Amino acid sequence: MYDKAVDFLEPIDITAHLDKIELYLGQVCQIAGISKMQLDYWTNKAQIPTKGKKQRIYDMDALETVMLIKQAKDKGLNLGAAIEAARTFRATKTAASNGQ
């Protein structure tokens, strides 16, 4: 058998489970370093998909989009250009991961 209970444990790949995580508006703001007003505006302007009825819930794809927009804005792009850059970046990344 096992000498210690820890001997039968194996490493967990947390990244394999990130797609199950959902975050509330305040959590996304804290992670991305933006205000709730900015996130609300960007969500509408960039048409970022969310879940929830009473409160918006963001998945990891939405969080990545928000963080890409923030990165582009921090580098001097206006919001429209930042949204387009985030969309293009995500599309390119998706195509590359699908082997295209």
N, CA, C and O atoms as a GROMACS GRO file, in nm:
protein
  400
    1MET      N    1   0.083  -0.119   0.000
    1MET     CA    2   0.000   0.000   0.000
    1MET      C    3   0.088   0.125   0.000
    1MET      O    4   0.203   0.120  -0.043
    2TYR      N    5   0.034   0.236   0.047
    2TYR     CA    6   0.107   0.362   0.050
    2TYR      C    7   0.159   0.389   0.191
    2TYR      O    8   0.088   0.367   0.289
    3ASP      N    9   0.284   0.436   0.200
    3ASP     CA   10   0.339   0.471   0.330
    3ASP      C   11   0.269   0.594   0.386
    3ASP      O   12   0.239   0.602   0.505
    4LYS      N   13   0.245   0.689   0.298
    4LYS     CA   14   0.179   0.813   0.338
    4LYS      C   15   0.067   0.842   0.239
    4LYS      O   16   0.076   0.804   0.122
    5ALA      N   17  -0.036   0.908   0.286
    5ALA     CA   18  -0.149   0.941   0.198
    5ALA      C   19  -0.103   1.027   0.081
    5ALA      O   20  -0.159   1.018  -0.028
    6VAL      N   21  -0.001   1.110   0.102
    6VAL     CA   22   0.047   1.198  -0.003
    6VAL      C   23   0.108   1.121  -0.119
    6VAL      O   24   0.116   1.174  -0.230
    7ASP      N   25   0.151   1.000  -0.098
    7ASP     CA   26   0.216   0.921  -0.202
    7ASP      C   27   0.125   0.887  -0.319
    7ASP      O   28   0.175   0.860  -0.429
    8PHE      N   29  -0.006   0.888  -0.300
    8PHE     CA   30  -0.094   0.851  -0.412
    8PHE      C   31  -0.149   0.973  -0.486
    8PHE      O   32  -0.226   0.959  -0.581
    9LEU      N   33  -0.108   1.092  -0.445
    9LEU     CA   34  -0.152   1.213  -0.515
    9LEU      C   35  -0.062   1.242  -0.634
    9LEU      O   36   0.056   1.210  -0.634
   10GLU      N   37  -0.122   1.303  -0.737
   10GLU     CA   38  -0.050   1.343  -0.857
   10GLU      C   39  -0.068   1.493  -0.879
   10GLU      O   40  -0.165   1.550  -0.831
   11PRO      N   41   0.024   1.556  -0.951
   11PRO     CA   42   0.010   1.701  -0.978
   11PRO      C   43  -0.119   1.732  -1.053
   11PRO      O   44  -0.165   1.652  -1.135
   12ILE      N   45  -0.176   1.846  -1.025
   12ILE     CA   46  -0.298   1.893  -1.091
   12ILE      C   47  -0.260   2.004  -1.189
   12ILE      O   48  -0.187   2.096  -1.153
   13ASP      N   49  -0.310   1.995  -1.311
   13ASP     CA   50  -0.290   2.101  -1.409
   13ASP      C   51  -0.408   2.198  -1.399
   13ASP      O   52  -0.513   2.177  -1.460
   14ILE      N   53  -0.390   2.303  -1.322
   14ILE     CA   54  -0.497   2.400  -1.299
   14ILE      C   55  -0.542   2.464  -1.430
   14ILE      O   56  -0.661   2.492  -1.447
   15THR      N   57  -0.451   2.486  -1.522
   15THR     CA   58  -0.488   2.551  -1.648
   15THR      C   59  -0.592   2.470  -1.726
   15THR      O   60  -0.666   2.526  -1.807
   16ALA      N   61  -0.598   2.341  -1.703
   16ALA     CA   62  -0.696   2.257  -1.772
   16ALA      C   63  -0.838   2.281  -1.720
   16ALA      O   64  -0.935   2.234  -1.779
   17HIS      N   65  -0.849   2.353  -1.609
   17HIS     CA   66  -0.980   2.375  -1.547
   17HIS      C   67  -1.024   2.522  -1.551
   17HIS      O   68  -1.132   2.555  -1.502
   18LEU      N   69  -0.942   2.609  -1.608
   18LEU     CA   70  -0.974   2.751  -1.608
   18LEU      C   71  -1.103   2.784  -1.684
   18LEU      O   72  -1.169   2.883  -1.653
   19ASP      N   73  -1.138   2.701  -1.782
   19ASP     CA   74  -1.258   2.728  -1.860
   19ASP      C   75  -1.386   2.716  -1.777
   19ASP      O   76  -1.493   2.758  -1.822
   20LYS      N   77  -1.376   2.660  -1.658
   20LYS     CA   78  -1.493   2.644  -1.571
   20LYS      C   79  -1.512   2.762  -1.477
   20LYS      O   80  -1.616   2.774  -1.413
   21ILE      N   81  -1.412   2.850  -1.469
   21ILE     CA   82  -1.417   2.962  -1.375
   21ILE      C   83  -1.502   3.074  -1.433
   21ILE      O   84  -1.489   3.109  -1.550
   22GLU      N   85  -1.588   3.130  -1.349
   22GLU     CA   86  -1.668   3.246  -1.386
   22GLU      C   87  -1.646   3.354  -1.281
   22GLU      O   88  -1.642   3.325  -1.162
   23LEU      N   89  -1.632   3.478  -1.327
   23LEU     CA   90  -1.600   3.589  -1.238
   23LEU      C   91  -1.708   3.697  -1.246
   23LEU      O   92  -1.770   3.718  -1.350
   24TYR      N   93  -1.730   3.762  -1.133
   24TYR     CA   94  -1.822   3.875  -1.130
   24TYR      C   95  -1.751   4.002  -1.174
   24TYR      O   96  -1.628   4.008  -1.178
   25LEU      N   97  -1.829   4.102  -1.207
   25LEU     CA   98  -1.778   4.229  -1.257
   25LEU      C   99  -1.666   4.284  -1.169
   25LEU      O  100  -1.562   4.324  -1.221
   26GLY      N  101  -1.686   4.288  -1.040
   26GLY     CA  102  -1.586   4.342  -0.948
   26GLY      C  103  -1.456   4.265  -0.952
   26GLY      O  104  -1.348   4.324  -0.941
   27GLN      N  105  -1.466   4.134  -0.966
   27GLN     CA  106  -1.346   4.051  -0.972
   27GLN      C  107  -1.268   4.077  -1.101
   27GLN      O  108  -1.145   4.085  -1.098
   28VAL      N  109  -1.339   4.092  -1.212
   28VAL     CA  110  -1.274   4.122  -1.340
   28VAL      C  111  -1.204   4.258  -1.331
   28VAL      O  112  -1.092   4.273  -1.379
   29CYS      N  113  -1.271   4.354  -1.271
   29CYS     CA  114  -1.212   4.488  -1.256
   29CYS      C  115  -1.083   4.481  -1.174
   29CYS      O  116  -0.983   4.544  -1.207
   30GLN      N  117  -1.087   4.405  -1.067
   30GLN     CA  118  -0.969   4.392  -0.981
   30GLN      C  119  -0.853   4.327  -1.056
   30GLN      O  120  -0.740   4.374  -1.046
   31ILE      N  121  -0.880   4.222  -1.129
   31ILE     CA  122  -0.776   4.152  -1.204
   31ILE      C  123  -0.719   4.240  -1.315
   31ILE      O  124  -0.598   4.248  -1.333
   32ALA      N  125  -0.809   4.307  -1.389
   32ALA     CA  126  -0.766   4.386  -1.504
   32ALA      C  127  -0.714   4.525  -1.466
   32ALA      O  128  -0.646   4.590  -1.544
   33GLY      N  129  -0.747   4.570  -1.346
   33GLY     CA  130  -0.702   4.701  -1.303
   33GLY      C  131  -0.779   4.816  -1.367
   33GLY      O  132  -0.722   4.919  -1.402
   34ILE      N  133  -0.910   4.796  -1.382
   34ILE     CA  134  -0.996   4.900  -1.440
   34ILE      C  135  -1.115   4.923  -1.348
   34ILE      O  136  -1.142   4.844  -1.257
   35SER      N  137  -1.187   5.032  -1.373
   35SER     CA  138  -1.305   5.063  -1.292
   35SER      C  139  -1.427   4.985  -1.342
   35SER      O  140  -1.428   4.932  -1.453
   36LYS      N  141  -1.528   4.980  -1.257
   36LYS     CA  142  -1.653   4.913  -1.296
   36LYS      C  143  -1.718   4.988  -1.411
   36LYS      O  144  -1.778   4.926  -1.500
   37MET      N  145  -1.707   5.120  -1.411
   37MET     CA  146  -1.764   5.200  -1.519
   37MET      C  147  -1.694   5.167  -1.651
   37MET      O  148  -1.760   5.154  -1.754
   38GLN      N  149  -1.561   5.155  -1.649
   38GLN     CA  150  -1.487   5.119  -1.770
   38GLN      C  151  -1.530   4.981  -1.820
   38GLN      O  152  -1.558   4.963  -1.938
   39LEU      N  153  -1.534   4.884  -1.729
   39LEU     CA  154  -1.570   4.748  -1.770
   39LEU      C  155  -1.709   4.744  -1.829
   39LEU      O  156  -1.732   4.680  -1.932
   40ASP      N  157  -1.803   4.812  -1.766
   40ASP     CA  158  -1.939   4.815  -1.818
   40ASP      C  159  -1.943   4.874  -1.958
   40ASP      O  160  -2.010   4.821  -2.047
   41TYR      N  161  -1.871   4.985  -1.978
   41TYR     CA  162  -1.867   5.051  -2.109
   41TYR      C  163  -1.800   4.961  -2.213
   41TYR      O  164  -1.852   4.944  -2.323
   42TRP      N  165  -1.685   4.904  -2.177
   42TRP     CA  166  -1.613   4.817  -2.270
   42TRP      C  167  -1.695   4.695  -2.307
   42TRP      O  168  -1.695   4.651  -2.422
   43THR      N  169  -1.766   4.638  -2.208
   43THR     CA  170  -1.849   4.520  -2.232
   43THR      C  171  -1.954   4.550  -2.339
   43THR      O  172  -1.977   4.471  -2.430
   44ASN      N  173  -2.016   4.666  -2.326
   44ASN     CA  174  -2.118   4.706  -2.424
   44ASN      C  175  -2.055   4.740  -2.559
   44ASN      O  176  -2.102   4.693  -2.663
   45LYS      N  177  -1.950   4.820  -2.557
   45LYS     CA  178  -1.886   4.868  -2.681
   45LYS      C  179  -1.823   4.752  -2.761
   45LYS      O  180  -1.835   4.746  -2.883
   46ALA      N  181  -1.757   4.660  -2.689
   46ALA     CA  182  -1.688   4.550  -2.756
   46ALA      C  183  -1.779   4.426  -2.770
   46ALA      O  184  -1.738   4.324  -2.826
   47GLN      N  185  -1.900   4.437  -2.719
   47GLN     CA  186  -1.995   4.325  -2.722
   47GLN      C  187  -1.933   4.198  -2.664
   47GLN      O  188  -1.938   4.091  -2.725
   48ILE      N  189  -1.875   4.212  -2.546
   48ILE     CA  190  -1.814   4.098  -2.477
   48ILE      C  191  -1.927   4.014  -2.418
   48ILE      O  192  -2.008   4.066  -2.341
   49PRO      N  193  -1.934   3.887  -2.454
   49PRO     CA  194  -2.042   3.803  -2.403
   49PRO      C  195  -2.028   3.779  -2.252
   49PRO      O  196  -1.920   3.752  -2.201
   50THR      N  197  -2.142   3.790  -2.182
   50THR     CA  198  -2.147   3.763  -2.039
   50THR      C  199  -2.266   3.674  -2.009
   50THR      O  200  -2.358   3.659  -2.091
   51LYS      N  201  -2.263   3.616  -1.891
   51LYS     CA  202  -2.376   3.537  -1.844
   51LYS      C  203  -2.439   3.610  -1.727
   51LYS      O  204  -2.388   3.713  -1.682
   52GLY      N  205  -2.547   3.558  -1.678
   52GLY     CA  206  -2.611   3.615  -1.560
   52GLY      C  207  -2.721   3.712  -1.598
   52GLY      O  208  -2.717   3.775  -1.704
   53LYS      N  209  -2.819   3.723  -1.511
   53LYS     CA  210  -2.932   3.813  -1.536
   53LYS      C  211  -2.923   3.937  -1.450
   53LYS      O  212  -2.928   4.049  -1.501
   54LYS      N  213  -2.911   3.919  -1.319
   54LYS     CA  214  -2.904   4.034  -1.228
   54LYS      C  215  -2.765   4.095  -1.224
   54LYS      O  216  -2.750   4.215  -1.204
   55GLN      N  217  -2.665   4.012  -1.241
   55GLN     CA  218  -2.527   4.060  -1.238
   55GLN      C  219  -2.449   3.990  -1.350
   55GLN      O  220  -2.465   3.871  -1.374
   56ARG      N  221  -2.365   4.068  -1.418
   56ARG     CA  222  -2.286   4.010  -1.527
   56ARG      C  223  -2.182   3.913  -1.471
   56ARG      O  224  -2.120   3.938  -1.368
   57ILE      N  225  -2.167   3.802  -1.542
   57ILE     CA  226  -2.066   3.702  -1.507
   57ILE      C  227  -1.979   3.681  -1.629
   57ILE      O  228  -2.028   3.659  -1.740
   58TYR      N  229  -1.848   3.688  -1.608
   58TYR     CA  230  -1.750   3.679  -1.716
   58TYR      C  231  -1.675   3.547  -1.707
   58TYR      O  232  -1.638   3.503  -1.599
   59ASP      N  233  -1.653   3.483  -1.824
   59ASP     CA  234  -1.571   3.362  -1.828
   59ASP      C  235  -1.426   3.402  -1.859
   59ASP      O  236  -1.397   3.521  -1.873
   60MET      N  237  -1.338   3.304  -1.869
   60MET     CA  238  -1.196   3.333  -1.890
   60MET      C  239  -1.170   3.398  -2.026
   60MET      O  240  -1.079   3.480  -2.039
   61ASP      N  241  -1.248   3.362  -2.128
   61ASP     CA  242  -1.232   3.425  -2.260
   61ASP      C  243  -1.265   3.574  -2.252
   61ASP      O  244  -1.196   3.658  -2.310
   62ALA      N  245  -1.373   3.606  -2.180
   62ALA     CA  246  -1.412   3.746  -2.164
   62ALA      C  247  -1.305   3.822  -2.085
   62ALA      O  248  -1.272   3.935  -2.119
   63LEU      N  249  -1.252   3.760  -1.980
   63LEU     CA  250  -1.147   3.823  -1.902
   63LEU      C  251  -1.025   3.851  -1.989
   63LEU      O  252  -0.965   3.958  -1.981
   64GLU      N  253  -0.988   3.754  -2.072
   64GLU     CA  254  -0.873   3.773  -2.161
   64GLU      C  255  -0.897   3.891  -2.255
   64GLU      O  256  -0.807   3.972  -2.278
   65THR      N  257  -1.017   3.900  -2.310
   65THR     CA  258  -1.050   4.010  -2.400
   65THR      C  259  -1.037   4.144  -2.329
   65THR      O  260  -0.980   4.238  -2.383
   66VAL      N  261  -1.091   4.152  -2.207
   66VAL     CA  262  -1.082   4.275  -2.128
   66VAL      C  263  -0.936   4.312  -2.103
   66VAL      O  264  -0.898   4.428  -2.116
   67MET      N  265  -0.855   4.213  -2.068
   67MET     CA  266  -0.714   4.240  -2.038
   67MET      C  267  -0.636   4.280  -2.163
   67MET      O  268  -0.544   4.361  -2.155
   68LEU      N  269  -0.672   4.225  -2.277
   68LEU     CA  270  -0.609   4.265  -2.403
   68LEU      C  271  -0.646   4.409  -2.440
   68LEU      O  272  -0.562   4.487  -2.486
   69ILE      N  273  -0.773   4.443  -2.418
   69ILE     CA  274  -0.817   4.581  -2.444
   69ILE      C  275  -0.740   4.676  -2.353
   69ILE      O  276  -0.692   4.781  -2.397
   70LYS      N  277  -0.730   4.641  -2.226
   70LYS     CA  278  -0.657   4.724  -2.130
   70LYS      C  279  -0.512   4.741  -2.173
   70LYS      O  280  -0.457   4.852  -2.168
   71GLN      N  281  -0.449   4.632  -2.214
   71GLN     CA  282  -0.310   4.637  -2.259
   71GLN      C  283  -0.295   4.732  -2.379
   71GLN      O  284  -0.203   4.814  -2.384
   72ALA      N  285  -0.386   4.720  -2.475
   72ALA     CA  286  -0.381   4.806  -2.593
   72ALA      C  287  -0.404   4.952  -2.557
   72ALA      O  288  -0.337   5.041  -2.610
   73LYS      N  289  -0.497   4.978  -2.467
   73LYS     CA  290  -0.522   5.116  -2.422
   73LYS      C  291  -0.399   5.171  -2.352
   73LYS      O  292  -0.362   5.286  -2.373
   74ASP      N  293  -0.336   5.089  -2.268
   74ASP     CA  294  -0.215   5.132  -2.196
   74ASP      C  295  -0.101   5.165  -2.292
   74ASP      O  296  -0.012   5.243  -2.259
   75LYS      N  297  -0.104   5.104  -2.411
   75LYS     CA  298   0.000   5.128  -2.511
   75LYS      C  299  -0.036   5.243  -2.604
   75LYS      O  300   0.035   5.271  -2.700
   76GLY      N  301  -0.148   5.311  -2.575
   76GLY     CA  302  -0.182   5.433  -2.647
   76GLY      C  303  -0.293   5.423  -2.750
   76GLY      O  304  -0.326   5.524  -2.813
   77LEU      N  305  -0.351   5.306  -2.771
   77LEU     CA  306  -0.459   5.296  -2.869
   77LEU      C  307  -0.588   5.353  -2.813
   77LEU      O  308  -0.613   5.346  -2.693
   78ASN      N  309  -0.671   5.408  -2.902
   78ASN     CA  310  -0.804   5.451  -2.856
   78ASN      C  311  -0.890   5.325  -2.838
   78ASN      O  312  -0.850   5.216  -2.878
   79LEU      N  313  -1.006   5.341  -2.777
   79LEU     CA  314  -1.087   5.224  -2.744
   79LEU      C  315  -1.124   5.142  -2.866
   79LEU      O  316  -1.115   5.019  -2.863
   80GLY      N  317  -1.166   5.206  -2.973
   80GLY     CA  318  -1.205   5.133  -3.095
   80GLY      C  319  -1.090   5.050  -3.150
   80GLY      O  320  -1.109   4.934  -3.186
   81ALA      N  321  -0.972   5.109  -3.156
   81ALA     CA  322  -0.853   5.038  -3.205
   81ALA      C  323  -0.813   4.927  -3.108
   81ALA      O  324  -0.768   4.821  -3.150
   82ALA      N  325  -0.829   4.952  -2.978
   82ALA     CA  326  -0.794   4.852  -2.877
   82ALA      C  327  -0.885   4.730  -2.888
   82ALA      O  328  -0.840   4.616  -2.876
   83ILE      N  329  -1.013   4.755  -2.909
   83ILE     CA  330  -1.109   4.645  -2.925
   83ILE      C  331  -1.075   4.564  -3.050
   83ILE      O  332  -1.075   4.441  -3.046
   84GLU      N  333  -1.046   4.632  -3.160
   84GLU     CA  334  -1.011   4.563  -3.284
   84GLU      C  335  -0.882   4.483  -3.268
   84GLU      O  336  -0.872   4.370  -3.317
   85ALA      N  337  -0.784   4.541  -3.200
   85ALA     CA  338  -0.657   4.470  -3.176
   85ALA      C  339  -0.681   4.345  -3.091
   85ALA      O  340  -0.624   4.239  -3.119
   86ALA      N  341  -0.765   4.356  -2.989
   86ALA     CA  342  -0.795   4.240  -2.904
   86ALA      C  343  -0.865   4.131  -2.984
   86ALA      O  344  -0.832   4.013  -2.970
   87ARG      N  345  -0.961   4.169  -3.068
   87ARG     CA  346  -1.032   4.070  -3.151
   87ARG      C  347  -0.937   4.000  -3.247
   87ARG      O  348  -0.940   3.878  -3.262
   88THR      N  349  -0.852   4.079  -3.312
   88THR     CA  350  -0.756   4.022  -3.407
   88THR      C  351  -0.659   3.929  -3.337
   88THR      O  352  -0.630   3.820  -3.386
   89PHE      N  353  -0.608   3.972  -3.222
   89PHE     CA  354  -0.514   3.890  -3.146
   89PHE      C  355  -0.577   3.758  -3.108
   89PHE      O  356  -0.516   3.652  -3.125
   90ARG      N  357  -0.700   3.762  -3.055
   90ARG     CA  358  -0.770   3.638  -3.013
   90ARG      C  359  -0.800   3.549  -3.133
   90ARG      O  360  -0.787   3.427  -3.123
   91ALA      N  361  -0.839   3.606  -3.246
   91ALA     CA  362  -0.867   3.528  -3.367
   91ALA      C  363  -0.739   3.460  -3.417
   91ALA      O  364  -0.742   3.344  -3.457
   92THR      N  365  -0.629   3.533  -3.415
   92THR     CA  366  -0.501   3.478  -3.459
   92THR      C  367  -0.457   3.365  -3.366
   92THR      O  368  -0.409   3.262  -3.412
   93LYS      N  369  -0.474   3.386  -3.236
   93LYS     CA  370  -0.438   3.286  -3.137
   93LYS      C  371  -0.522   3.159  -3.154
   93LYS      O  372  -0.471   3.048  -3.146
   94THR      N  373  -0.653   3.178  -3.178
   94THR     CA  374  -0.744   3.065  -3.196
   94THR      C  375  -0.708   2.987  -3.322
   94THR      O  376  -0.707   2.864  -3.322
   95ALA      N  377  -0.678   3.059  -3.430
   95ALA     CA  378  -0.641   2.995  -3.556
   95ALA      C  379  -0.511   2.916  -3.538
   95ALA      O  380  -0.498   2.805  -3.590
   96ALA      N  381  -0.416   2.972  -3.466
   96ALA     CA  382  -0.287   2.905  -3.443
   96ALA      C  383  -0.305   2.779  -3.359
   96ALA      O  384  -0.241   2.677  -3.384
   97SER      N  385  -0.393   2.786  -3.258
   97SER     CA  386  -0.413   2.668  -3.173
   97SER      C  387  -0.494   2.560  -3.244
   97SER      O  388  -0.491   2.444  -3.204
   98ASN      N  389  -0.567   2.598  -3.350
   98ASN     CA  390  -0.640   2.500  -3.429
   98ASN      C  391  -0.556   2.447  -3.545
   98ASN      O  392  -0.604   2.368  -3.626
   99GLY      N  393  -0.429   2.490  -3.551
   99GLY     CA  394  -0.338   2.440  -3.653
   99GLY      C  395  -0.358   2.500  -3.791
   99GLY      O  396  -0.323   2.437  -3.891
  100GLN      N  397  -0.413   2.619  -3.798
  100GLN     CA  398  -0.437   2.681  -3.929
  100GLN      C  399  -0.330   2.778  -3.966
  100GLN      O  400  -0.335   2.839  -4.072
   0.00000   0.00000   0.00000
